[in-house]
Amino acid sequence: MRLELAARYAELCRQYPYNPHGSTCFAEQSRRLILGAEQDILQSLGIAEGSARVVWCSGATEALNLAIFSALKAQAGCRVYYDPAAHAAMLGPLEQGLPERTKRAALPLGRTGELLLAGSPQAEPGLVCVCHVNNESGAVQDLYALRAHFGPQSILCVDAAQSPGKLDIPWDTAGIDYLALSSRKLGGPASIGALLYRPGAPLASVYYGGGQQAGLRSGTLDAVSIYLFAQALKLACRDRDQEYKRIAQLNIELRRGLADISTGSWPIFSALSAVPHILYFAIPGHEAAIMARILAAEYGILVGTGSACSAESKKSSHVLKAMLVPDELARCAIRLSLGYGSKPEDIKALLEAIPRVLQQY
């Protein structure tokens, strides 16, 4: 969580401890805080008021479940097209929630992680589920091209957990129907996210209770976390261009350093067209999970892996599999994430640590 937001948390909790769904004047204070956050979210993303509505959720996972189950319920038997490298939060509900007679098709994916639609015939309308920025490879999907390919009758559901603060989100120009957001990815509280949906898009509750949020998602809302989520998004969007350039320079330094260490022999799965905030590479012959444990324990450096959490697991990254990377190499994949807290000295420390870890391996 961003330190400047964390520093405000306790005071905000004292100021807004009230149930926003109550009928007292105190409840109205919390309710207005939430309404202001909704306006801030839309304004930060450049979405005109009235062209999108917000359902507050516990995170992008819940938001995607709500959107996908709602669309499948309303469009029984429709065709479903999906990004095979999407996050499990999108693939999971597609695997669990498909009604009978529903035809599901994985969209073709290239070796750099982008969907391959050029030259293929226009598809039949259906539910189209894609990840805007891939959480492992950083690959960016062309939402305009997707809308053009599938036509105005299709429902476009987008996982945008990784997008804000990096790229524009073409809500209107790409005709997005559902958009899932995560506070944690922006440096906001970890327990909050949002589903933005276009008026008229099918939406129905997937569980029941007190009927909050017009019955779409029951449960008492946390006004303070919602407010801080909106503030984190404002900061990310405000500093986006400057941060993108800064992170891009760190990415260049990383690529150069890895090339020097390996004499150019280590494959990099993140294309130059990917967002610079993610760099995915492999050290052939070295299990990524073991490398990650040594980096964390001995050097205090945290990295992600392309394999499962356990090095003993036979399961490798479904993202790399979709990119046609062999399992043996995928198990050696290390994912580096850069953000607002990343500094040049962090890059230097990692590049100095890797050769030592290889000696300890």
C-alpha positions as CSV (number, residue, x, y, z in Angstrom):
1,M,0.0,0.0,0.0
2,R,1.3,3.5,-0.8
3,L,2.7,5.0,2.3
4,E,1.0,8.3,1.8
5,L,-2.4,6.5,1.7
6,A,-1.6,4.1,4.6
7,A,-0.7,7.2,6.8
8,R,-4.3,8.5,6.4
9,Y,-6.1,5.2,7.1
10,A,-6.5,5.4,10.9
11,E,-7.8,9.0,10.8
12,L,-10.2,8.2,8.0
13,C,-11.5,5.2,10.0
14,R,-12.2,7.5,13.0
15,Q,-13.9,10.1,10.7
16,Y,-16.1,7.6,8.7
17,P,-16.9,4.6,11.0
18,Y,-20.5,4.5,10.0
19,N,-22.6,2.0,8.0
20,P,-23.2,3.8,4.6
21,H,-26.4,1.9,4.2
22,G,-28.0,3.2,7.4
23,S,-30.6,6.0,7.6
24,T,-28.8,8.3,10.0
25,C,-27.1,11.6,9.2
26,F,-23.8,9.9,10.1
27,A,-24.5,7.2,7.5
28,E,-24.9,9.9,4.9
29,Q,-21.4,11.1,5.5
30,S,-20.0,7.6,4.6
31,R,-22.4,7.3,1.7
32,R,-21.3,10.6,0.2
33,L,-17.6,9.5,0.5
34,I,-18.5,6.4,-1.6
35,L,-20.4,8.4,-4.2
36,G,-17.4,10.8,-4.5
37,A,-15.1,7.8,-4.9
38,E,-17.3,6.5,-7.8
39,Q,-17.1,9.9,-9.5
40,D,-13.3,10.0,-9.0
41,I,-12.9,6.5,-10.5
42,L,-14.8,7.3,-13.6
43,Q,-13.0,10.7,-14.0
44,S,-9.6,9.2,-13.5
45,L,-10.3,6.7,-16.3
46,G,-11.8,9.3,-18.6
47,I,-15.2,7.7,-18.6
48,A,-18.1,10.0,-18.9
49,E,-20.6,10.0,-16.1
50,G,-23.6,8.0,-17.1
51,S,-21.8,5.7,-19.5
52,A,-20.7,3.4,-16.7
53,R,-21.9,2.2,-13.3
54,V,-19.9,0.8,-10.5
55,V,-20.3,-2.2,-8.3
56,W,-17.8,-2.3,-5.4
57,C,-16.3,-5.8,-4.9
58,S,-13.6,-7.4,-2.8
59,G,-11.2,-7.3,-5.8
60,A,-10.9,-8.1,-9.5
61,T,-11.6,-11.8,-8.9
62,E,-15.1,-11.2,-7.5
63,A,-15.7,-8.5,-10.2
64,L,-14.9,-11.0,-13.0
65,N,-17.0,-13.7,-11.4
66,L,-20.0,-11.3,-11.1
67,A,-19.6,-10.2,-14.7
68,I,-19.1,-13.6,-16.3
69,F,-21.8,-15.4,-14.4
70,S,-24.2,-12.6,-15.1
71,A,-23.5,-12.7,-18.9
72,L,-23.7,-16.5,-19.1
73,K,-27.0,-16.5,-17.2
74,A,-28.5,-13.9,-19.6
75,Q,-27.0,-15.3,-22.8
76,A,-27.6,-19.0,-22.3
77,G,-26.1,-21.0,-25.1
78,C,-24.1,-18.1,-26.4
79,R,-20.6,-18.6,-27.9
80,V,-17.7,-17.8,-25.5
81,Y,-14.3,-16.6,-26.7
82,Y,-11.5,-16.2,-24.2
83,D,-7.9,-15.2,-23.9
84,P,-6.1,-18.5,-23.0
85,A,-3.4,-16.5,-21.1
86,A,-5.9,-14.6,-19.0
87,H,-5.7,-14.7,-15.2
88,A,-7.3,-17.6,-13.4
89,A,-9.9,-15.1,-12.0
90,M,-11.2,-15.0,-15.6
91,L,-10.6,-18.6,-16.7
92,G,-12.0,-20.1,-13.5
93,P,-15.6,-18.8,-13.8
94,L,-15.6,-19.7,-17.5
95,E,-14.7,-23.2,-16.6
96,Q,-17.2,-23.5,-13.8
97,G,-20.2,-21.5,-15.1
98,L,-20.7,-22.6,-18.7
99,P,-24.3,-23.8,-19.3
100,E,-25.1,-26.7,-21.5
101,R,-25.0,-26.0,-25.3
102,T,-22.4,-23.2,-24.7
103,K,-19.5,-23.4,-27.2
104,R,-16.2,-22.1,-25.8
105,A,-13.2,-21.2,-28.0
106,A,-9.7,-20.1,-27.0
107,L,-8.5,-17.1,-29.1
108,P,-5.3,-17.7,-31.0
109,L,-2.2,-16.4,-29.1
110,G,1.2,-15.5,-30.6
111,R,4.6,-16.3,-29.1
112,T,4.8,-12.7,-27.8
113,G,1.5,-13.0,-26.0
114,E,-0.7,-10.9,-28.2
115,L,-4.0,-12.3,-29.6
116,L,-3.8,-13.1,-33.4
117,L,-6.9,-11.8,-35.0
118,A,-5.6,-10.2,-38.3
119,G,-6.7,-12.1,-41.4
120,S,-9.1,-14.4,-39.6
121,P,-12.8,-14.2,-40.5
122,Q,-15.1,-12.1,-38.4
123,A,-16.5,-14.3,-35.6
124,E,-20.1,-14.8,-34.5
125,P,-21.3,-12.6,-31.7
126,G,-20.8,-13.9,-28.2
127,L,-19.1,-13.2,-24.8
128,V,-15.5,-12.2,-25.3
129,C,-13.3,-12.3,-22.2
130,V,-9.8,-10.9,-22.4
131,C,-7.0,-9.6,-20.1
132,H,-6.0,-6.1,-21.2
133,V,-2.5,-6.3,-19.8
134,N,-1.3,-9.8,-19.0
135,N,-0.2,-10.2,-15.4
136,E,2.7,-12.5,-16.3
137,S,4.1,-11.4,-19.7
138,G,2.9,-7.8,-19.7
139,A,1.5,-8.3,-23.2
140,V,-1.1,-5.7,-24.2
141,Q,-4.3,-6.7,-26.1
142,D,-5.8,-4.4,-28.7
143,L,-9.3,-3.9,-27.5
144,Y,-10.3,-1.8,-30.5
145,A,-9.4,-4.7,-32.8
146,L,-11.3,-7.1,-30.6
147,R,-14.5,-5.0,-30.8
148,A,-14.1,-4.7,-34.6
149,H,-13.5,-8.4,-34.9
150,F,-16.5,-9.6,-32.8
151,G,-18.9,-6.8,-33.7
152,P,-21.2,-4.6,-31.7
153,Q,-23.5,-7.4,-30.7
154,S,-20.8,-9.2,-28.6
155,I,-20.3,-8.6,-24.9
156,L,-16.8,-7.5,-24.1
157,C,-15.5,-8.4,-20.6
158,V,-12.0,-7.0,-19.8
159,D,-9.7,-7.8,-16.9
160,A,-8.0,-4.4,-16.3
161,A,-6.4,-5.1,-13.0
162,Q,-2.9,-4.3,-14.6
163,S,-4.0,-1.4,-16.8
164,P,-4.6,1.8,-14.8
165,G,-1.5,3.9,-14.4
166,K,0.0,2.2,-17.5
167,L,-2.4,2.6,-20.4
168,D,-5.6,4.3,-21.5
169,I,-8.7,2.2,-21.1
170,P,-10.8,2.7,-24.2
171,W,-14.2,2.3,-22.5
172,D,-16.3,4.0,-25.2
173,T,-14.2,3.6,-28.3
174,A,-13.8,-0.2,-27.7
175,G,-17.3,-0.6,-26.4
176,I,-16.3,-2.3,-23.2
177,D,-19.3,-3.8,-21.4
178,Y,-17.5,-5.1,-18.2
179,L,-14.3,-3.8,-16.7
180,A,-12.7,-5.4,-13.6
181,L,-10.4,-3.2,-11.4
182,S,-8.2,-4.0,-8.4
183,S,-7.2,-1.6,-5.7
184,R,-4.2,-3.6,-4.5
185,K,-2.5,-3.3,-7.9
186,L,-2.5,0.4,-7.6
187,G,-1.1,0.7,-4.0
188,G,-4.5,1.0,-2.4
189,P,-6.1,-1.3,0.2
190,A,-6.0,-5.0,-0.6
191,S,-9.6,-5.8,0.2
192,I,-11.4,-3.7,-2.5
193,G,-12.0,-3.7,-6.2
194,A,-14.7,-2.7,-8.6
195,L,-16.7,-3.9,-11.6
196,L,-17.6,-1.1,-14.0
197,Y,-20.5,-2.1,-16.3
198,R,-22.2,-0.4,-19.2
199,P,-25.9,0.5,-18.5
200,G,-27.9,-2.3,-20.2
201,A,-25.2,-4.9,-19.8
202,P,-26.7,-8.0,-18.0
203,L,-25.9,-8.1,-14.3
204,A,-27.4,-10.2,-11.6
205,S,-26.3,-11.1,-8.1
206,V,-24.4,-14.3,-7.6
207,Y,-25.2,-14.4,-3.9
208,Y,-27.7,-12.8,-1.6
209,G,-28.1,-11.0,1.7
210,G,-29.1,-7.5,2.7
211,G,-29.7,-6.2,-0.9
212,Q,-27.0,-3.6,-0.8
213,Q,-25.8,-2.0,-4.1
214,A,-29.3,-2.4,-5.7
215,G,-29.2,-6.1,-4.8
216,L,-26.2,-6.7,-7.1
217,R,-23.7,-7.4,-4.4
218,S,-25.0,-7.7,-0.8
219,G,-22.8,-6.7,2.1
220,T,-21.8,-3.6,4.0
221,L,-19.4,-1.4,2.1
222,D,-16.1,-0.2,3.6
223,A,-16.3,3.5,2.8
224,V,-12.7,4.2,3.8
225,S,-11.2,1.5,1.6
226,I,-13.3,2.6,-1.3
227,Y,-12.1,6.1,-0.9
228,L,-8.5,5.1,-0.7
229,F,-8.9,2.9,-3.7
230,A,-10.1,5.9,-5.7
231,Q,-7.2,8.0,-4.4
232,A,-4.7,5.4,-5.4
233,L,-6.2,5.3,-8.9
234,K,-6.0,9.1,-9.1
235,L,-2.3,9.1,-8.1
236,A,-1.6,6.3,-10.7
237,C,-3.3,8.2,-13.5
238,R,-1.9,11.6,-12.6
239,D,1.7,10.3,-12.7
240,R,1.1,7.8,-15.5
241,D,3.2,9.4,-18.3
242,Q,6.1,10.3,-16.1
243,E,6.1,6.9,-14.3
244,Y,5.8,5.0,-17.6
245,K,9.0,6.7,-18.9
246,R,10.8,6.1,-15.6
247,I,9.8,2.4,-15.5
248,A,10.7,2.0,-19.1
249,Q,14.3,3.1,-18.4
250,L,14.5,0.6,-15.5
251,N,13.3,-2.1,-17.9
252,I,16.0,-1.2,-20.4
253,E,18.6,-1.4,-17.7
254,L,17.3,-4.8,-16.6
255,R,17.3,-6.2,-20.2
256,R,20.9,-5.0,-20.7
257,G,22.1,-6.4,-17.4
258,L,20.5,-9.8,-18.0
259,A,22.0,-9.9,-21.5
260,D,25.4,-9.1,-20.1
261,I,25.2,-11.8,-17.4
262,S,24.0,-14.5,-19.8
263,T,25.8,-13.3,-22.9
264,G,22.4,-13.1,-24.5
265,S,21.5,-16.7,-23.9
266,W,18.5,-16.3,-21.6
267,P,15.1,-16.0,-23.3
268,I,12.9,-13.0,-22.5
269,F,9.2,-13.7,-22.9
270,S,8.1,-10.1,-22.4
271,A,8.1,-8.4,-25.8
272,L,9.3,-4.9,-26.3
273,S,5.7,-4.0,-27.1
274,A,4.6,-5.2,-23.6
275,V,4.3,-2.7,-20.7
276,P,7.7,-2.1,-19.1
277,H,6.4,-2.8,-15.6
278,I,6.8,-6.6,-16.2
279,L,9.9,-8.5,-17.4
280,Y,9.5,-12.2,-17.8
281,F,12.6,-14.3,-18.5
282,A,14.1,-17.7,-17.9
283,I,17.5,-19.1,-16.8
284,P,17.5,-22.5,-18.6
285,G,18.4,-25.4,-16.3
286,H,17.6,-23.5,-13.1
287,E,14.2,-24.0,-11.4
288,A,12.6,-20.6,-10.9
289,A,11.1,-21.5,-7.6
290,I,14.5,-22.4,-6.1
291,M,16.0,-19.2,-7.5
292,A,13.2,-17.2,-6.0
293,R,13.7,-18.8,-2.6
294,I,17.4,-18.0,-2.5
295,L,16.9,-14.4,-3.7
296,A,14.3,-13.8,-1.0
297,A,16.2,-15.6,1.9
298,E,19.7,-14.5,1.2
299,Y,19.2,-11.1,-0.5
300,G,15.8,-9.9,0.4
301,I,14.7,-9.7,-3.2
302,L,11.2,-10.8,-4.1
303,V,10.5,-12.1,-7.6
304,G,7.6,-14.1,-9.2
305,T,7.9,-17.4,-10.9
306,G,6.3,-18.9,-13.9
307,S,5.8,-22.2,-12.2
308,A,3.6,-23.2,-9.4
309,C,4.4,-22.1,-5.8
310,S,6.2,-25.4,-5.2
311,A,9.3,-26.3,-7.2
312,E,8.3,-29.9,-6.8
313,S,5.0,-29.3,-8.6
314,K,4.7,-30.6,-12.2
315,K,2.4,-27.7,-13.1
316,S,3.9,-24.8,-15.1
317,S,2.5,-21.4,-16.2
318,H,-0.6,-21.6,-18.4
319,V,0.4,-18.2,-19.8
320,L,3.7,-19.6,-21.1
321,K,2.0,-22.8,-22.3
322,A,-0.4,-20.6,-24.4
323,M,2.7,-18.8,-25.7
324,L,4.1,-22.3,-26.8
325,V,7.0,-22.2,-24.3
326,P,8.1,-25.8,-23.4
327,D,7.2,-26.9,-19.9
328,E,10.9,-27.5,-19.0
329,L,11.8,-23.9,-19.9
330,A,8.6,-22.5,-18.3
331,R,9.6,-24.0,-15.0
332,C,12.7,-21.8,-15.1
333,A,10.7,-18.6,-15.8
334,I,11.2,-15.6,-13.4
335,R,8.9,-12.7,-13.4
336,L,10.1,-9.2,-12.3
337,S,7.6,-6.6,-11.4
338,L,8.4,-2.9,-11.4
339,G,6.3,-0.1,-9.8
340,Y,6.1,3.2,-8.1
341,G,8.6,2.0,-5.4
342,S,11.2,0.6,-7.8
343,K,14.5,2.4,-8.0
344,P,17.8,2.1,-10.0
345,E,19.5,0.7,-7.0
346,D,17.0,-2.2,-6.9
347,I,17.9,-3.1,-10.4
348,K,21.6,-3.0,-9.5
349,A,21.1,-5.2,-6.4
350,L,19.2,-7.8,-8.5
351,L,21.8,-7.9,-11.2
352,E,24.6,-8.3,-8.7
353,A,22.7,-11.0,-6.8
354,I,21.8,-13.3,-9.7
355,P,25.4,-14.5,-10.5
356,R,25.9,-15.2,-6.7
357,V,22.6,-17.2,-6.6
358,L,23.6,-19.2,-9.6
359,Q,26.8,-20.2,-7.7
360,Q,24.7,-21.2,-4.7
361,Y,22.1,-23.1,-6.8
